[in-house]
Amino acid sequence: MQPNHNTLIIAQAIKGQLQNYKHGVFLAEIRERIAKDIGKFSETMARLSGIKMSADEKRVIELARMYASDAGAWLQKGDYYTAFSSISYAHGLADAILKIKGME
């Protein structure tokens, strides 16, 4: 899977190559994107609710929920890089279960 546009922007910022954004505007955009991704994760969890899962699949979903929760905490602390990493990982775990269940 190819990285999306927002992932590339964050990667460029981490490398210090993003010169055209004013610091405050860029951070606001990142914060907004992470909050949006956390909301999308909640939508994914709603899609998975009521689906029969094995114990291992349930454990993966629990881990995904914990990463999403961590993302919210990191976002509140202003650690946007860790928040973005956490919510991205949560989405990856949830997407794996969606694919296993033939829902993606």
C-alpha positions as CSV (number, residue, x, y, z in Angstrom):
1,M,0.0,0.0,0.0
2,Q,1.3,3.4,-0.9
3,P,1.5,6.1,1.9
4,N,-1.2,8.7,1.7
5,H,-0.6,12.4,1.2
6,N,-0.8,13.2,5.0
7,T,1.7,10.5,5.8
8,L,4.2,12.0,3.3
9,I,3.7,15.5,4.8
10,I,4.5,14.2,8.3
11,A,7.5,12.3,7.1
12,Q,8.8,15.4,5.4
13,A,8.3,17.4,8.5
14,I,10.1,14.9,10.6
15,K,13.1,15.2,8.2
16,G,13.0,18.9,8.4
17,Q,12.3,19.3,4.7
18,L,9.0,21.2,5.0
19,Q,9.9,24.8,4.7
20,N,6.6,26.4,3.4
21,Y,4.4,25.9,6.4
22,K,4.4,28.3,9.3
23,H,5.0,26.3,12.4
24,G,1.7,27.0,14.2
25,V,-0.4,26.4,11.1
26,F,1.3,23.1,10.3
27,L,0.9,21.8,13.9
28,A,-2.8,22.7,13.8
29,E,-3.2,20.8,10.5
30,I,-1.4,17.8,12.0
31,R,-3.5,17.9,15.2
32,E,-6.7,18.1,13.1
33,R,-5.7,15.2,10.9
34,I,-4.9,13.0,14.0
35,A,-8.2,13.8,15.6
36,K,-10.0,12.9,12.3
37,D,-8.1,9.6,12.1
38,I,-9.1,8.8,15.7
39,G,-12.7,9.5,14.7
40,K,-12.4,7.2,11.7
41,F,-11.0,4.5,14.0
42,S,-14.2,4.7,16.0
43,E,-16.2,4.2,12.8
44,T,-14.1,1.1,12.0
45,M,-14.8,-0.3,15.5
46,A,-18.5,0.3,14.9
47,R,-18.3,-1.8,11.7
48,L,-16.6,-4.6,13.6
49,S,-19.1,-4.6,16.5
50,G,-21.3,-7.7,16.5
51,I,-19.0,-9.7,14.2
52,K,-18.1,-13.1,15.5
53,M,-14.3,-13.3,16.2
54,S,-11.8,-15.8,17.4
55,A,-10.0,-15.2,20.7
56,D,-6.9,-14.1,18.7
57,E,-8.9,-11.7,16.6
58,K,-10.5,-10.2,19.7
59,R,-7.0,-9.8,21.2
60,V,-5.9,-7.9,18.0
61,I,-8.9,-5.6,18.3
62,E,-8.2,-5.0,21.9
63,L,-4.6,-4.0,21.1
64,A,-5.9,-1.7,18.3
65,R,-8.2,0.0,20.9
66,M,-5.3,0.4,23.3
67,Y,-3.2,2.1,20.6
68,A,-6.1,4.4,19.6
69,S,-6.5,5.3,23.3
70,D,-2.8,6.0,23.5
71,A,-3.1,8.2,20.4
72,G,-5.7,10.3,22.1
73,A,-3.5,10.7,25.2
74,W,-0.4,11.6,23.1
75,L,-2.5,14.1,21.1
76,Q,-3.7,15.8,24.4
77,K,0.0,16.0,25.5
78,G,1.0,17.6,22.2
79,D,3.2,14.7,21.0
80,Y,1.8,14.6,17.5
81,Y,4.4,12.3,16.1
82,T,3.7,9.6,18.7
83,A,-0.1,10.2,18.4
84,F,0.1,9.8,14.6
85,S,2.1,6.6,14.9
86,S,-0.2,5.2,17.5
87,I,-3.4,5.8,15.5
88,S,-1.8,4.6,12.3
89,Y,-0.8,1.3,14.0
90,A,-4.4,1.0,15.5
91,H,-5.8,1.4,12.0
92,G,-3.4,-1.2,10.6
93,L,-4.5,-3.8,13.2
94,A,-8.2,-3.1,12.6
95,D,-7.7,-3.2,8.9
96,A,-6.1,-6.6,9.2
97,I,-9.2,-8.0,10.9
98,L,-11.5,-6.3,8.4
99,K,-9.5,-8.1,5.6
100,I,-9.6,-11.4,7.4
101,K,-13.4,-11.1,7.8
102,G,-13.8,-10.1,4.2
103,M,-15.1,-6.7,5.1
104,E,-12.5,-4.6,3.3
